[in-house]
Amino acid sequence: MPDKHISSRFDADLEHLSSRFFEMGGLVESQLADAMEALRRFDLDLIEKVVDEEHRLNSMEVEIDAECGNIIARRQPTASDLRRLMAISKGITNLERAGDEARKIAKRTRRIANDGAGRNVDIAEIRLSGQMAATIFHDALAAFARLDTVEAARIMREDEAIDDQYRAFVRKLPTYMAGNPRIIASALDYVSIASAIERIGDHAKNLAELVIYVVKGKDVRHVSRERLEREALDD
């Protein structure tokens, strides 16, 4: 009976921790959506909303990480339970950093809006990459919730498409700047925004890698895509 009681308490602790993790993930998703909408409309109020949420994200990261440490110390979990706790601890770092990138998008958008000269730059690639990043970030959280390694492998392939959009935007910037030197400052801000979106995709990929770590017990952070997919799909 005592063992069963301890086990049920551990399950409750883990469930609560997972709930906090996904709450934090939802906040980052909201930040990214607001940042991209602020970029679309140059909405200064929405920009401030994104920037102000930094403190809440930082607090959540500290609280969840402390809770992970307490559970490990009290319960001394083994095998897959320990991997899940470690994945949450590492995952919240990626969530917080993705939130930092969403805040960077908002702050750079504020500069572009205040300058005015760069409002008419064609940023189709940035808009598309933002949509892609939002999608794979959401999918990474869903894969984490289901511990779905097949979906995790797909997410890591999708991240490359965001990189492609980033490179396409950077390639066309010199033409814009040569034709209108007044937009140079805004063009550099757009590059920073595109880079932030690319990094959000990277953080989604990192979350997907953690799914494989939990399920398979293997660290796939620095392996080739072919080997990663084998690890994800092997029974």
Secondary structure per residue as TSV (DSSP state, phi and psi in degrees):
chain	resnum	aa	ss	phi	psi
A	1	M	-	360.0	-47.0
A	2	P	H	-57.9	-38.5
A	3	D	H	-63.3	-39.7
A	4	K	H	-66.4	-38.5
A	5	H	H	-64.3	-44.9
A	6	I	H	-61.9	-41.9
A	7	S	H	-63.1	-42.6
A	8	S	H	-67.6	-36.2
A	9	R	H	-66.0	-39.9
A	10	F	H	-63.2	-44.1
A	11	D	H	-59.5	-40.3
A	12	A	H	-65.8	-41.7
A	13	D	H	-61.1	-45.0
A	14	L	H	-66.5	-38.7
A	15	E	H	-64.4	-42.5
A	16	H	H	-64.0	-42.4
A	17	L	H	-62.9	-43.9
A	18	S	H	-61.8	-39.5
A	19	S	H	-61.8	-41.6
A	20	R	H	-66.1	-39.0
A	21	F	H	-59.9	-47.3
A	22	F	H	-74.2	-26.2
A	23	E	H	-63.4	-43.6
A	24	M	H	-64.5	-42.1
A	25	G	H	-60.4	-40.1
A	26	G	H	-64.2	-36.3
A	27	L	H	-65.5	-40.6
A	28	V	H	-65.3	-41.9
A	29	E	H	-57.0	-43.3
A	30	S	H	-64.6	-41.0
A	31	Q	H	-58.6	-46.8
A	32	L	H	-64.3	-43.5
A	33	A	H	-61.6	-42.7
A	34	D	H	-67.0	-39.3
A	35	A	H	-63.5	-42.5
A	36	M	H	-70.2	-34.7
A	37	E	H	-69.0	-38.1
A	38	A	H	-61.8	-37.8
A	39	L	H	-66.2	-38.0
A	40	R	H	-65.5	-40.0
A	41	R	H	-107.8	-3.2
A	42	F	T	50.0	51.8
A	43	D	-	-91.0	107.2
A	44	L	H	-68.3	-34.2
A	45	D	H	-65.4	-42.1
A	46	L	H	-67.3	-36.0
A	47	I	H	-59.2	-46.3
A	48	E	H	-64.7	-34.4
A	49	K	H	-61.7	-44.8
A	50	V	H	-63.3	-46.2
A	51	V	H	-62.7	-40.9
A	52	D	H	-69.6	-20.4
A	53	E	T	-77.0	-5.1
A	54	E	H	-56.4	-44.3
A	55	H	H	-63.2	-39.1
A	56	R	H	-64.9	-42.7
A	57	L	H	-62.8	-44.8
A	58	N	H	-60.4	-42.0
A	59	S	H	-64.3	-41.4
A	60	M	H	-64.0	-40.7
A	61	E	H	-59.8	-46.5
A	62	V	H	-63.6	-44.5
A	63	E	H	-65.1	-46.2
A	64	I	H	-67.1	-40.4
A	65	D	H	-64.0	-40.4
A	66	A	H	-63.8	-38.9
A	67	E	H	-65.8	-39.2
A	68	C	H	-58.0	-48.1
A	69	G	H	-61.6	-40.8
A	70	N	H	-64.8	-41.7
A	71	I	H	-65.0	-43.2
A	72	I	H	-61.8	-42.2
A	73	A	H	-67.9	-40.0
A	74	R	H	-79.6	-42.9
A	75	R	H	-96.4	-21.4
A	76	Q	-	47.3	59.6
A	77	P	-	-68.5	158.8
A	78	T	-	-124.1	163.1
A	79	A	H	50.3	-125.1
A	80	S	H	-64.5	-33.3
A	81	D	H	-64.7	-40.7
A	82	L	H	-66.5	-40.7
A	83	R	H	-62.4	-38.6
A	84	R	H	-64.3	-41.9
A	85	L	H	-64.8	-42.2
A	86	M	H	-64.8	-37.4
A	87	A	H	-65.5	-39.7
A	88	I	H	-64.4	-43.5
A	89	S	H	-61.0	-43.7
A	90	K	H	-73.1	-35.0
A	91	G	H	-64.3	-38.0
A	92	I	H	-67.3	-27.4
A	93	T	H	-63.9	-42.5
A	94	N	H	-66.2	-36.8
A	95	L	H	-63.5	-45.8
A	96	E	H	-63.5	-40.4
A	97	R	H	-70.7	-34.6
A	98	A	H	-63.7	-39.3
A	99	G	H	-62.3	-38.4
A	100	D	H	-59.3	-40.8
A	101	E	H	-68.5	-37.4
A	102	A	H	-63.2	-39.6
A	103	R	H	-64.9	-37.0
A	104	K	H	-63.2	-41.2
A	105	I	H	-57.7	-45.1
A	106	A	H	-64.0	-43.7
A	107	K	H	-68.0	-39.4
A	108	R	H	-68.1	-35.6
A	109	T	H	-63.0	-39.3
A	110	R	H	-59.9	-41.5
A	111	R	H	-64.6	-42.2
A	112	I	H	-63.9	-43.1
A	113	A	H	-63.0	-41.3
A	114	N	H	-72.2	-32.1
A	115	D	H	-74.3	-43.1
A	116	G	-	86.6	-30.6
A	117	A	T	-67.6	-28.5
A	118	G	T	-98.1	9.5
A	119	R	T	-65.0	-26.1
A	120	N	T	-99.7	9.5
A	121	V	S	-66.4	137.7
A	122	D	-	-73.1	110.5
A	123	I	-	-117.9	38.8
A	124	A	H	-56.0	-40.7
A	125	E	H	-65.7	-36.6
A	126	I	H	-67.2	-43.7
A	127	R	H	-61.3	-44.3
A	128	L	H	-65.2	-43.9
A	129	S	H	-66.3	-32.9
A	130	G	H	-63.1	-41.9
A	131	Q	H	-63.3	-42.6
A	132	M	H	-61.9	-44.6
A	133	A	H	-63.0	-42.7
A	134	A	H	-61.4	-39.9
A	135	T	H	-67.2	-48.1
A	136	I	H	-73.5	-26.9
A	137	F	H	-66.5	-44.9
A	138	H	H	-61.4	-44.1
A	139	D	H	-65.8	-34.6
A	140	A	H	-65.2	-41.0
A	141	L	H	-64.6	-39.9
A	142	A	H	-65.1	-41.7
A	143	A	H	-64.0	-37.3
A	144	F	H	-63.8	-41.1
A	145	A	H	-65.7	-38.5
A	146	R	H	-94.2	-6.8
A	147	L	T	51.4	52.7
A	148	D	-	-98.6	101.4
A	149	T	H	-72.8	-30.7
A	150	V	H	-64.3	-45.6
A	151	E	H	-64.7	-37.1
A	152	A	H	-60.0	-42.8
A	153	A	H	-65.0	-38.4
A	154	R	H	-64.3	-41.3
A	155	I	H	-59.1	-40.6
A	156	M	H	-67.6	-28.1
A	157	R	H	-72.4	-39.9
A	158	E	H	-64.9	-29.3
A	159	D	H	-58.9	-31.0
A	160	E	H	-64.7	-30.2
A	161	A	H	-67.3	-32.9
A	162	I	H	-66.3	-41.9
A	163	D	H	-58.8	-39.8
A	164	D	H	-62.7	-41.3
A	165	Q	H	-66.4	-38.2
A	166	Y	H	-60.0	-47.4
A	167	R	H	-65.1	-37.2
A	168	A	H	-64.4	-40.0
A	169	F	H	-66.9	-44.6
A	170	V	H	-62.1	-35.8
A	171	R	H	-64.2	-33.4
A	172	K	H	-89.4	-9.8
A	173	L	H	-61.8	-41.2
A	174	P	H	-55.3	-35.9
A	175	T	H	-64.0	-43.7
A	176	Y	H	-60.2	-47.7
A	177	M	H	-68.0	-35.3
A	178	A	H	-65.7	-36.0
A	179	G	H	-79.0	-22.6
A	180	N	-	-150.7	86.7
A	181	P	G	-58.0	-21.4
A	182	R	G	-65.0	-20.0
A	183	I	G	-94.3	6.4
A	184	I	H	-58.0	-45.9
A	185	A	H	-60.9	-44.9
A	186	S	H	-66.8	-36.4
A	187	A	H	-60.4	-41.0
A	188	L	H	-67.2	-35.1
A	189	D	H	-65.5	-38.4
A	190	Y	H	-64.2	-38.0
A	191	V	H	-61.2	-41.3
A	192	S	H	-63.7	-38.9
A	193	I	H	-64.8	-45.9
A	194	A	H	-61.2	-39.2
A	195	S	H	-66.1	-38.9
A	196	A	H	-63.2	-40.9
A	197	I	H	-63.6	-42.5
A	198	E	H	-58.2	-42.1
A	199	R	H	-69.7	-32.1
A	200	I	H	-61.9	-40.4
A	201	G	H	-60.0	-39.6
A	202	D	H	-63.1	-39.5
A	203	H	H	-68.5	-35.0
A	204	A	H	-62.9	-41.6
A	205	K	H	-62.7	-39.7
A	206	N	H	-62.5	-39.6
A	207	L	H	-62.9	-40.1
A	208	A	H	-63.9	-39.1
A	209	E	H	-61.5	-35.8
A	210	L	H	-66.9	-30.6
A	211	V	H	-61.0	-45.5
A	212	I	H	-64.9	-37.6
A	213	Y	H	-61.0	-44.8
A	214	V	H	-63.8	-47.1
A	215	V	H	-77.0	-44.7
A	216	K	H	-97.6	-16.3
A	217	G	-	72.3	23.6
A	218	K	-	-125.7	137.7
A	219	D	-	-86.0	115.6
A	220	V	-	-114.7	24.0
A	221	R	T	-65.1	-32.3
A	222	H	T	-125.8	31.3
A	223	V	S	-103.7	164.4
A	224	S	-	-66.6	159.2
A	225	R	H	-62.4	-37.0
A	226	E	H	-63.3	-45.7
A	227	R	H	-67.4	-38.0
A	228	L	H	-59.5	-44.2
A	229	E	H	-66.6	-34.9
A	230	R	H	-63.3	-43.2
A	231	E	H	-62.9	-39.7
A	232	A	H	-69.0	-35.2
A	233	L	H	-95.7	-17.9
A	234	D	-	-65.9	138.1
A	235	D	-	-80.6	360.0
